[in-house]
Amino acid sequence: MYKSLLAVLLVSALAIGNSQAQDYKLGLGIRFSTYAPTLSNAVSVKYFFNEKSAVDALVSFGGSRFGIGGLYEVHTPVNATGGFKWYYGAGGYVGFQDHETYLGPTGVIGLDYKFQNIPLNLSLDWKPELDILPRINFVPDGFGLTARFTIQ
């Protein structure tokens, strides 16, 4: 009896956690990051195609160089708290500094929280980059915090 009740509670909790509606459709904000990556401090525009997939466009205005990039992200709810998700993804970037062009792939893994009563989203992530141009260079220290104004 105890195992059956536990199984029903577990399945119900997972179903409720996974059936939550998408928290926001579009977010516009600022990403604060470490200095080294091409996509460091940046303006961020995140758009959700559906509940799980999103694209995050970044225009970097600070750090070591000017850069433009994009990431495709997959979001998964964390069942303990509504509006709380973890995500991972990949994309690419191009940057410019001192008459050199920087180009390469980037990945991301992070946590995303949408406040329920106000149009605010916060993301904390790790976004390493791999410069292919002008020379091969791995940049592992791309940690950032993003604050976005959200629109349903």
Order of alpha helices (4+ residues) and beta strands (2+ residues): alpha-beta-beta-beta-beta-beta-beta-beta-beta-beta-beta
